[in-house]
Amino acid sequence: MGPPSSSGFYVSRAVAVLLAGLAAALLLALAVLAALYGQCARDPSSEMQHRGGPGAAPVPPRKQKEQPPTPKPGPARKPAVAATPSDWRPPGPWDQLRLPPWLVPLHYELELWPRLQPDQLSAPALRFTGRVNITVRCIVSTARLLLHSLLLDCDSAEVRGPLSPVTGDATIGRVPVNDVWFALDMEYMVLELGEALQPGSRYKLQLSFSGPVYQDTWEGLFLNLYTDQGERRALLASHMEPTFARYVFPCFDEPALKATFSITIIHHSSYVALSNMPRLGQSEKEDVNGSKWTVTTFYTTPLMPTYLVAFVICDCDHVNRTERGQEISIWARKDAIANGYADFALNITGPIFSFLEDLFNISYPLPKTDIIALPTFDKRAMENWGLLMFDESLLLLQPEDQLTEKKTVISSIVSHEIGHQWFGNMVTMAWWNNLWLNEGFASYFEFEIINHFNPKFPRNEVFFTNILYGVLKEDHALVFRAVSMKAENFTETGEINEIFDLFTYNKGASMARMLSSFLSESLFISALKSYLKIFSFSNAEQDDLWRHFQMAIDDQGKILLPATVKSIMDSWTHQSGFPVITLNVSTGVMKQEPFYLGKVKNQTLLTHNDTWIVPILWIKNGTTQSLVWLDNSSKVFPEMQVSDSEHDWVILNLNMTGYYRVNYDKLGWKKLNQQLEKDPKAIPVIHRLQLIDDAFSLSKNNYIEIETALDLTKYLAEEDEIIVWHAVLLNLVTRDLISNVNNYDIYPLLKKYLLKRLMSIWNTYSTIIRENVATLQDDYLALMSLEELFRTACWLGLEDCLQLSRELFRNWVTHPENEIPYPIRNVILCYGIALGNEKEWDFLLSIYNNKTKEEERMQLAYAMGCSKDPWILNRYMEYAIATSPFTFNETNIIQVVAESEVGRYIAKDFLVNNWQAVSERFIASEGLMNSLNFLGSLRP
């Protein structure tokens, strides 16, 4: 599955305090609502990327992979096939999360018939019927069968067998099925048999079933409604990972229970059916009403888990090419194909496959790959074997995307999903507790693939920004989330969905990168070749991976390790958090300690007994040194001592390949600060990033004084790398600082300090924006960093920034074809409104009403909250609760208004004066729970 992202809304402390006067009324209303809805409310997943200071520019939240919504209840079940509540049945294997080891599936013959017709798109409840024949081998004698099924109606169930060992499917007999019932809490279908199955024999389970097609979620079999060529259209697609195959057909829905699949799809003749394998044949079928349907059959798949089963029924077009005999097709809306939006993805896909085939010396085993751009797909992307699925926003490249990070994003996500064809599809983790074996390695190889095709790509800096920065902010000793977990710790299906998170993806990728760094890339790849070859079409545990790395180590004598690969890596994957490595450059003493949020001196309550076996790659005076290991709580390295020379300095964690933060004694920090002020370029960019991020994180959490971190910013007038400035601004100009800045004397001091150092980098990029912004189209780091630079410069009141905002905004208003450069669009829209009047605001509202893309509408809605005119902001909130033309809940608009310096007071008065109308909208609104979360956050 594609990498996770984050979103949400941020409500500053200042807003909460200033709205405290409303707290009593809010709490009275919330008390009743919370009693009814408290167990359903979701916590906001992350803060809105949004500044709350003077004229701050809001940023639309990113999409996030949400927890699966509660499935819609299915129709009433027949009494003979009933759900049996847990308190009505005796304890048994149906109370366990894992299937009992009684049966092993060998082959599925699956037929699905969704009743989707192009002239019935408004049908209120679309359903499908299906049949599945599952050939199984009995391992343990049993008269009771368990397999997964959720919200499906079972119309018939038969067990035939044992199958003849000579003639294959020819059956010797039939096993009576006395009863079928469902254990819904663990999502099982239970078949009670009249006699026991015999170990070693094969049987065929024959099941007929029906179920719902989902329209408001992306699990199981779901419907997409969209517009193409000016017409309303629909497509059906599936998403099975991790445990949604059971929503579509009864199955043994665990990753180790691999089988082959022969799939048949019955569909309307105007649609195309796609599945994992190429089409085998087509025929015609007539239903009871005399309507004709097309029956499409597909070739049998290789061995694979149920979560990779995939199908699509659509009226899409495609472009295709052949790569080493494999046909690659990109499917999308006909408009998108005709306009060439799929061409970029098509052109990179084949070479990525070829690169990985050559890298691992293992050919891709399927004869074709279909990749489809779904109009909406909240899961972002999915690696189904032979039929990859993407949200179209992450696959299609449009002309207006040239000045965005879109090209790199598409390349990364396509690389990630193709990487899964080896890590996940070919070799699958034995169970979900080691999901990182799939997602961590797919995430790591994103960067290796992009770097292969673009050697100048700044992969260390991008890996830090996209991977390390986020997970190091979330990880700590008491987070109690290891990369590899014990399978027995999982007790509910929902817990499986929760591990698709930063720790699995980002920390998992960091583990792979660290392993590669201390083994060497050649040894790393050699071990992976062996691992992939041995476990192809099978499953692996984490220890299997370590074993193959150990074999590679044992076969050579150049690289020596202080312990086995298993001992080293288990110290990282089996415990939460990461270490802080502290070096005393005067004595050469290095020590490790767990990283805590808000470290307390001499703390005794917070215990973390384990240590890590830490690889230390390091540089001294700009020269790379030999690898050393910190395999105890402390150790002396005399070679790391520095002299009194101002040219003598040491940096640990070369290229930030180790998953830890680095601290130094006062002399160590002083030497680095001196070097930065004298010649910052002697320290590589990645390490200037590292020094800033480590120092501010350590100071925030009481490991060092804030003055130590601030000293590192003195040289910034000479810093010409915008990605370093991006790190500085994220750490120095924080939300809390901005929200509370008007209550203190910090703002003028910070303004003077930063503007003095900011001018050089500002002049560089403001000139580019004015003269030739197109030169930035391939500069990924600049594209992702510009917004922060512009937002801060305007927030600090830099006149040139405010003037440029006026120019770009007015030029766009006068000549709409002159688009505001995308990287700074949010900032310019916000300051265009903040520096304008009613005319500019009304113009933005008219543009908003004519936009259809959600992302664009949200940008505009946030920008309209930047006005500094109280009456305009008050009118804006009146629109929100009266006419509500906005795509997101009106309480969010009140929230946006409250985030600005002027708006927080306007929002408070508005809520006091309009509480009845607002509360009525809450109760009538579909966004009730989000509203409750927002209102709850306003408590003082």
N, C-alpha and C positions, 0 to 999 in steps of 0.2 A: 504494500500500500504506500501511497505517496507520503512524503514527510508532513508532519503536523505543522500547523501554524497557529497563531494566537490572535485573539481579538477581545473586545469587551469595552466597557466604559469606565472612565476614571472620574471619581468625584473627590475633589481636593478637600483637605481638612478645613481649609478656610470656608469653603462653601457650606460644609456641615455645621460649622460654628455659627456662621452668619444666619443660617436658617433655623437655628435652635429655637427661635421664638415660635416656630410652627410645630415643634416637636410634640407638644401635648395633643394637638388635634390629629397629627399623623399617627401617633401611637395608639390613640383611642380607636381610630379606624383600622389600624393594622392588627390590633389585638384580636378583633373578631375574625378578620381575614386570615391571620396567621394560624388561628386554631383550625380553620378549615383547610388551609392550603400549606401549612408549615412543612409537612413531610414531602411535599412535591417541589418546593422552591429549590432552585439551583443557585449555587454561588457564582458570582461573576468570575470568569476564568482568568481574566487578566485585565490590566489597566488599559484604558484607551490611550493611544499614543497621541498625547494632546498636551499642550502647554496652557497653563491657566493664568499667566501674567498679563501685563498690559497689552491689549490688542493681540493676544496670542492666537496662533493659527491652529485650529483643530485639524486633526488628521483622521480620515475615516478608518474605522477599525478593520483589521484583516480578518478574513474568514478563519474559522476554527473548526477543527474536527470535534463535533459535539458528542456527548454521550448519546447512545442510541435512544430515541424516544420510545415510550411505552407502545408496543404494537397495538394496532386496533383489534378489538375482540372479534373473533370470527363468528360465523352463524352458529345457532344452536346445534349441538352434536346429537347423533342418534343415541338412544339409551344404551345400545350394545357397544358403542364406541365412546365411552364417556370419560371425561376428566375425573380423576379420583383424588379428592383433597387429601393432603398428607395425614390429617387426623382421622381419616376413615380407612386407612390401609395399614397393614403391618409394616414394620421396618424391613427394608430390603435394599437391593442394589440400586433401585430407582431413587434412593436418597443420596447417592454419591454423584459427584460431578463427572467422574470418569466412567466410561463404559466398562462393564466387566469383560474379562478376556475370554469370553466363551466362543465368539465367532470372529472370523476374519473375512472382510469383503474381498472378492476377487474381481468382479465385473458388474457394472450397472448397465442395463438397457433402459434408457430413460426417454419417455415421450411426454412432451408438454404441449398443451393446446390453449393458449390465451385467446380470449374472444375479442381481441382488438380489431375494430373495423374503421376505416377512414371516415365513414359517414356517421359514426356514433361516438365521436370524441367526448361529448358531454354526458355520456352515460355515467350515472352516479356511482356505481359500484362494479368495477371491472373485475372479473374472476378468471381463473384458469382451471382446467382439469388436467390430470396426468396419470400416467402409469409407469411403474418402475419394477423391473425384474432384477433382483440382486442375487448374484451367485455368491454363496458364502462357503467357507470351510469351517466345520465345527472343530473346536479345539478342546472344549470341556463339555461333557455330557450335560444337557440342560433341557428342561421342558418349558422354559420361559425365555423369550427373546426380547432384548432391549435394543432399540435403535432410536435415533433422534428424530423428533417431529414436533413442530410448534405451529399452532393455529392453522393446521390442516385438518380437513375432514377426511376420514378414512372410509371409503365406500365399500371396499372389499379387501380381504387379506387371505392369502393362501400360501402354504408351504409345500413345495414339491420336493420329493427326494426320498432317499438319497439318490443323487445322480449317478448314472452308470459310469464307472471309471474307464470303460472301454469306448463307449459311443458318445462320450461327452455329455451333451445336454439331455439325452434321452433319460427319462425318469423311471425309476423302479417303482415308486409309489408316491403316496401323498400323506402328509402329516396333518392330522386334524387341528384346526384352530378353534379353540373353545371360546375365547374371549379376546377382545382388544380394548385396552384402556390407556389413558394418558396420565402421566405424572408431570404436570405442567411446571412445577417449580424447578425441576431439573431438565425439563424439555424432552421427555422420553415418550415414545410409543411402546407399549408393552403387549406382547402377544403371548397369551396363555395357550399352550399346546396340549393336545390329548396324549402325546407320548414324547419321550425324550429324544433329542437328536444325538447321533452317535459320533464320538471323536474320530477324526480322520476322514469322515464322509463330507461330501459336498451337497448343498441344498440350494434351492432357488426360492427366494421370497418374492411373491407376486402381490403387489399392492396397487390399488386404484385410489385416487385421492383428488381433492380439489382445495383451492385456497384463494385468498384475495391478492389482487395486484395493488401495491401501495402507491399512493399519489403524493404523500407528504413526507416521505422519508426515502432513504437510498439504501434499503436493506432488502435482501431477498429479491423478489421480482418487482420492479418499480416502473412507473410511468413518467415519461417526460412530455410535457405539452410545450410547444414552442411555435414560432412563426418562421416560415421559410418561403421565399418567393411570394411574399404577401399573403400567404395562406396559413391558417391554423393547422398544425400537424401534431402527430404524436409518435413516440417510439417507446418500446419496452426494452429494458436492459436488466441485467442481474448484477447483484453484488453479494458475494457469499462470505467474505472474510470479516471476522474470524469464525462466527458461528451462525451464519445466516442461510447456509444451504438447507438446513432443516426447516426454514420458512417456505421452501420451494418443493422439496420432495423428501420423503422419509429416507434416512441415510445414516451411515456410521460417520458422524461429523467430527472426527478428530484427525489431526494432521498426519499421524503415523499410520492410519488405516487407508493406505493408498490402494487404488484399484484402477482398472481401465473403464472407460465410459463410451458407450455407443448412444449417441443423442439424436433424437428426432424432434423436430419442431413443426407444429401445424399452425399455419398462419394465413392471413388474407393474401390473395394473389398479387395485390398491389405493393406488398412489402417484400423486403429482402430479409432472410434469416441468416444470422452469423453465429458461429460457435467456435470452440477451441480448434477444431480440425476442418480441413477443406470439405466442401460439399461432396457427398457421395452420389446422391441422386434426388430426383423429385418425382412426385406423383400427385394425383388429385383425389380429394376425399369430399364426400357430400354429407352434410349434417342432416338432422331430422327435419329441418325446415326446407331442405332442398338447396341450400346455399353451398357453393363450391369453395373448398379450401385447398391450399397447397401444402403438401407434405414434403418437407425437406429433411433428408437424412445426411448424417456426417460420418466420416471415417472414424474408426475407433482411436481413442486417445492413448498415449503412453500411460504408464502408471502415474497417478497423481492424486493428491488429496481432494476432498470435496470442496474446499474453499477456493479452488482454482477453476471449478466448473463455471462456464460462462456462456451466455447467449444474448443476442440482440435481435429484435424485430423492428425494422426501420424502413423509412423511405428516404434514404440518404444517397449521396453520390460519393465517388471516391477517386483518388489518384493512386497510381501504383508504379512500382519499379521492381526489378529483380536484383538480388544481391546473393551471389554465389549459389544460384539455383533456388533460392528462397524468394517467394513472392511476398512483397511487402505492400500493403494497401492502407491508406489513410482515409477513413470515412468521416463525413461531416455533412452539415446542412448544404444543400445544393448551392445556395448563394455563396457560402464560404469556399466551396471547391471551385466554383466558376471564377471567383475573384482571386484565387491563388493563395488563400490564407493557409492552406495545408502544405504548401510546397516546402517551407523551411523544415518542418518536422519530417517530411518524406526524405529530404536530402540528407539529413543527419542520421536517420534511423539505421539504414543499411551499413554505413561505415562503423557505427557503434557496435552492431552485431559482429562485424568482421574483426574489429579490434579485440573484443572479448574472446572470440573464438581462438584467435592467435595467442592471446595472452595466457589462456588456460589450456590451450591445446585440446579443447573439447568442442566439437561442433554442436551447433544448435540443432536439436533433434526433430523439430517440426518442419513440415514442408512449406508452411506459410505463416505470416503474421498479419493479422488485421488489427489496426489501431483506430478506435472510434472516438471522436470528439462529441461528448454528450452535451446538450445545451445547458443542463444543470446536473452537477454530480458533486455532492457535498463532501465526498470522500477524497476529492482532488484527483486521484489516479489509482489504478489497480492493475497488477501485473499478470492477470489471468493468462495462462499458457495459450498462445496463439490468438488471443483476443484481448488486447490491452485496452483499458478504458480510461479516459481523461475528461475532466471538466474542460470544455472547449476554451475557456479563458487561459488554460495552461498548455494548450497544444497549438492553437491557431495564432499566427503572427500577421497582424494587419499593418498597413503602411504607417498608421499613426503611432505604432509601437516602437518606431525606430529610436526615439529618445527616451525609452524606458529600459528597465532591466529585463524586459520580457524575453529577449533572445537568450540571455543567460539562464533565466528561470526555466524556459522551455527545454533548453539543452540539459539542464540539471535534472529535471523531473523525467524526461525521456531516458536519460542515462540511468537514473535510479531504477525505473521500471524494467529496463532491459537488463540491468545488473541482476534483478530478481530472477531472470530466466535461468541463471546458474545458482544464485543464493536464494533459495526458497522453492523454486519450481523443480529444478533438477535435484538439488539436495535440500531437504526440508527439515526444519528442527523437529525433534521427536514430539515435543509438546510446546505449548505457548509460553511456558516459563523461560524458555530460551529463544524467544522471538528475536532477540538482538542478533542471533546468527543470520537471520534473514535481513532485518532492517538496518542493523548496524553496518554490515558489509556493503549492502546496496547503497547506503548513504556515503560511505567512505569512497566507493568507486565512482560516484558522481564526479568527484574532484579529479580522480586519476584520469577519467575519460576526457573531461573538458581540457585538462592540462595536456593530454596527448595530442589533441587536435589544435590546441592553441598554446604552444609552449610559453608564450609571454603572459599567460593568464596568471595573476597574482594569487596562486592557490593558497599560500599560507595565510595571507591577509583575509581572503574570502572565507577560508575555513574558520578562522577566528571569529569573523563577523557573523557568519551564518550558523555556525555550529557551536563553537566553544563559548562565546559570549553569553548566549541564552542559557545553556545548561549549567555553567558555573554560577550563574545568578541564582539558580533554583536548588542546586545540590549543596548538601552540607551533612555533617555527621549524624544529625538527628532526623533526617528526612525519611529514614527507614525504607529506602527504595533502592535495592541493588539491581544491577543490570541483569544478572542471572538469579532467578528466585527458585525456591523449592516448590515443586509441583504440588506437594501436599498442602501448601499454604493457600491454594485456591479452593474456595468452597462454593462459589456462585459463578454462573456464566457471565454476569455483568463485570466481574473482576477481570476477565480476559480482555474485554473491550478497553478497560482502563489502562492497560500496559502499552497501548499505542501512543506513547508520550515522548517527551524530550529525552528521558533516560534511555529508552530503547533505541531511538534514532540517533540523537546527538552524542550521548555518552557512549553508546555502542560504536558509533563511527570513530569516536576519540580513542576507544580501546584498540580498534583495528589500526588506527594511525600510529599509536604509541608502539604497538607490537612491530609494525613495519619499520619504525625508526630505529629500534635497538637491535633488530635482527639483520637489517639491510633489506632493500627492496627485492633483490634477486632471491634471497633465501625465503622471504615472505611469500613471494609468488610461487616458488618451487613447492613449498608446503601446501599452499592452497590447491595447486594442480593435483597433488596426491590425494588430498581430502575430497575434492570434487569428483575425481575419477572413481575412488573406492565407494563413495556413497551416492553415486548417480542413481536416480530413480528410487532412492531410499531415504532414510531418515537418520539424523545424527544428533548426538548430545554434545554439550560443550566440551566434555572430556575427549570426545572423538577428535575434535578440532585440535585440542592441545596435544594429543598423541601424535598427530601428523606434523605439527611444528617441532615436537621433540625428536621425531625421526629425522627431520631435516637438519636439526642441530647435531645430532649424533653422527650424521654422515659426513661431517666436515670438522675441521679442527681450528679454523680461524677465529670464529666467534665463540667466546666462552661466557657462560652465564653463571651467576652465583647460586642458582637453584634451578629446579626443573621449570619448564614453561608453565606447567600446571600450577606449581607453587607460586610463581611470579604473578600470573594472570588471575588466579583465583583470589589473590589478595586485593585485586581491583574489582572483579566482577561479582564477588560474593558478599561484599559489604558496601554500605552506603557511604556517600560523601567522598572526600578526597583530602590529601594532606596539604598542609602549608610547610614548605621546605624553607628553613631559615639558615642562612650562611653567615657566619662571623668571619669577615675577611681578614681580621687581625690575627685570629688563631687558626683559621681553617676548619673550625668545628662546624659541622652541618647536623641539623636535627630535623625531625619531622614531628608534626602534631596534627590531629584532626582539625579541619576547618569548621568552626561553629559560627552561626549567625549571632552577632553581639557577644563576642567572647567576654567572659568574666574572669578577672584575675583570681588565681588560686581556686578555680571552681572545683567543687568536689561532687556535685550532684550529676554533672554531665560526664558520663564515662564512656570511653570508646577504647576498648582494651587492645584491639588489633592494630598492627602496623602494616604498612605497605612495603613491598619490595620495589624500590623506586629507581628507574633508569635516569641517570643524570647526564644529559648531553649539555655541553656548556661552551662558552667562548671566553677568551681572555684577551683583552686589548684588540678585539676584532678578529682573532684567530681561533678557529675551531679546535677544541681539545678532545682528547680521548674519552670515551664513555666510561663513567664510573657508576657504582651502585651504592645506594643507601639502603641496606638490608637490615638495619637495626634502627632503634629510636634515635641514635646519634652516632656520629663517626667523624674522624679527623681526616681532612684532606690537605696536607701541607702545601700542595701545589696550587691551592686556591687562595693562599694568602697574597695580599697585595702590599706593595712598598709605598713609601711616601711620595713617589713620583705621581704627578698629576695625570700621567698617561696610563696609569695602571688601574684597570677596572675589570670586573668579572660579571658576567650575566649567565645565570643558570636557565635550563630548559630551552635549548636551541630550537628555533622555529616554533616554539610552543607545542612541540609534539608530545610532551608529557602532560598528563591530566592532573595538574596541580598548580598551586600558586606559589610564588617565590617571594620571600622576605629577606632582608639583609640587616646587618647591624648598622648603626648610624654612619660608620665610616664607609660601608659599602654603598649606601644610598648617596652619601656625599660625593663619592668618586663618580658615580653615574651622573649625578646632577652637574658636576663640573664638566664632564665630557659632553653632555648635552649643550651646555652653554658655550663650550669652546668649539666643538665640531659635531653637531648632531648627526650628520650623515655617516660618521664613523660607526654609529650604532644602526643596524639595519632597521628598515621600516617595521617589520613584524615585532622587533624588540622595543621599539619606541611605543608601539601599541601595547605590548605586554607590560612595560613599566608603568604606563598610565593606568591601565585597567587593574593590574595587581595592586598598585599603591592605593588607589581610591577604594577598592574593595576592602583591603586590609585596614585602612583607616576607618572606614564606615563600621567595621566590625571589631574595632578596638585592639587590633594587633599592632598598629603603629599610630603615631600622632598625625593629625590632618596636615600639620605644617610640612611633614615629610612628603606627602603627596603634592601639596601646593608648590613646593620647591621645584618639582619636576616640570612645572608649567612655565617657569620663568623664561625659558629659551624659545617659547612658541612663536615669537616674531620671526624666527628663522625657519619655522616648520612650513614646508610647502606641500606636504602630503595631506590631501583632504581627508583621507581615512583616519589619520592620526587625530586631526581636528574633530572628526566625528566622535571618536572615543572620548576626547577631552570634554566636549560639550555634553555628551550623554552623562558623564560622571560629574561634571562641575555645575552645569546649569540644569539642576534636577527639578522635577515637578514641585516637590515640597518647597524648594527655595523660591521658585517663581510664585507659587500660590501665596506664600507668606511674606514676600519681599517688601510689600508696601508697609508692613508693620515695623520694619527695622531700617537701619541705616546701611544695609548691605548693598542695596541696588546701585547707588552712585559709585561706591567703591569698586564693585564688580564691573560696572560699566566702564569706568576709567581703566581698570586693569586689563580687561579683555579687549576693548577696542584698540588699545595701544598695540596689542599683539596680533589682533585679527586683521589689520588693514592689508597686510601683504597678501594673505590667502584670499581675502575678499576682492582685492583689486584684480587678482588673476582670474577668478571665476566670474565676476561681474562683467569684465571685459569680454570673456567668451560668450556670455549670455547675450550681450549687446551686439557683438560682431559676427560670431559664427558658432551658434550653439550646436550645429550639426557635428562638429568635431568631437563632441562628447558621446556619440552614439555607441561607440565600442568601449567606452571607459566605464566599466561596471562599478568600480569603487566610487567614482565621481557621481554617477547617476544615483547611487544609493545614499550618498553623503550630502548632496547639495541642499536638500530640504532643511536639514538640521542647521547648516551654515547660514542659510538665508533667514530662517526663522529667528535664530539667535541675534543676527545682525540687526534685523528690524526690531526685535524686542528690546535690544539695547539702545534703540533710537538712532542708529546710524543713518544719517540723512540720505546718503547715496542709496541705501537699501530702500528707504521709504520712497524716494524719488523714482527708483527703478520699478517699484511695485505700482506706483501711479501710472507710469508710462506703459507698462505691459498691460495693465488692466484697461486703461482707456483706449489703447490701441485695439484690444480685443473687442471692447464694447462698440467701437466705431467700425471696425472691420472684423467681424466674427471669423472670417477665414484665417486671420492671423492668430492661430492658437497660442495660448500661453504655454511655454515649455513645460512638459509634463513633470520633470523632476521638482519644479518649484511651484507647480500649479496651486497646491493647497495654500501655500504662503501668500502668493499673489492674490488669489481670490479673497482671502481673509483680510489682507491689508487694503485691497481695493475697496472693500466694504467699510472697513474701519476708518479709512481716510476719506470716504465719500459721503453721500447723503441719500435722501429718499430715491433719487433717480437711479443711482447705481443699484440700490437694493431691489427696487421694482424690476429692473432689468434682469437681475439674477433670478428672481422669482419666476419671471416669464420663461427664462431659459430652462429652469428646473421643470416647469410644467410640460415642456416639450421634449424632455429627455426620457428615454426608455431604459437605459442601462442603469442598474441599481448603483453601481460604483460611482457613476457620474452624478446621479441624483443625491447620493449621500454627501459627496464632496460639496455640492452646492448648498445643501441643507446646513452643513456645518459652517460654511462660509457666511451664510446669512446671520448666524449667531455672533459674528464678530463686530457688528455695528456698535458704535459708541453713543448712538442717540437713544435715550431711554424710551421715547415714545415708539420708535421703530421696533425695538426689542419687545415692548409690551404688545404691539400689534402682531408681531411674529407669533407670540405665544397664544394670542387670541385666535389667530388662524389655526393654530395647532389643535385647539380644543373645539373649535367651531366647525370649520370646513374640512380640516385634516386632509390636505392633498398630498401628504407626505408619506413616503414609503416606509418609514420607521415610526414607531410609536410616538405619540405626541409628548409623552413624558420625557422621552429622550431629547426632544427639542427644548423643553424647559431645562433639562440637564445641561445641554450645550450652552444655552444662554447664561446659566448660572456659573459657568466656568470662566467667564471673562471678568475683568476688574469691575466694569460698570454693571454687567449683567447679573452678578450675584445678588445685588440689592434689588434689582428689578424683579428677578425671579422670586425672591422671598416675598415681596409685596404682592406679586401676582398670585402666588399660591395661597396666601392669606385671604385675598379678596375673591378668589375663584375656586376655593377648595371644593365646594359642592359639585361644580361642573367638572372639575378635574377628577374627583373621586368617582363620579358617575361614568366618566369615560374609562376609568380603570376597570370598573366592573364589567362594562360592555366590551372592553377591548380584548382581542386575542392575546395581547401582550401583557396580560395580568401579572404573570409571575415576574417578568422583567420590571414591571412597575413596582411591585412589592419590594424587590431587591433594591431598586433605586431609592425608594422612599425610606426603607430601613437604613440605608447608608447615610441618611441625613441626620441621624441622631447625634447629638453632641457628645 
